[in-house]
Amino acid sequence: MNLFDHHTDADSNRDTVCNALLVSIDLAATFIEAASRFMPDHIVERCSLVPWLNEETPVWRHYVISELIFQSDLLQ
C-alpha cells in the first residue's frame, strides 16, 4: 500500500518502507486523523497510520486475525 502525506512534517519520511501489520480498518482511522488531525477514541478503533507517516514508531499490533466464512449455499 502506498500512502502519501502532503504535510511538510512528513517530508523526511518520504520513500520509506514500513513493515507494520495493517488491516483495512486502519484506513478509516488514518483518513479521519489526516483530515482533522483529531481522532476520537470512542468512535473508531484507533490504529491510524499517521504516526508512521511522521517518522514515529507507535505501539503497534503483533498479529492480526482475519476470518473468512465460506458457505457454498450462498453462492447458488
PyMOL commands that set and color helices and strands:
alter all, ss='L'
color gray80, all
select helices_A, chain A and resi 8-13+25-36+50-53+72-74
alter helices_A, ss='H'
color red, helices_A
deselect
rebuild
show_as cartoon
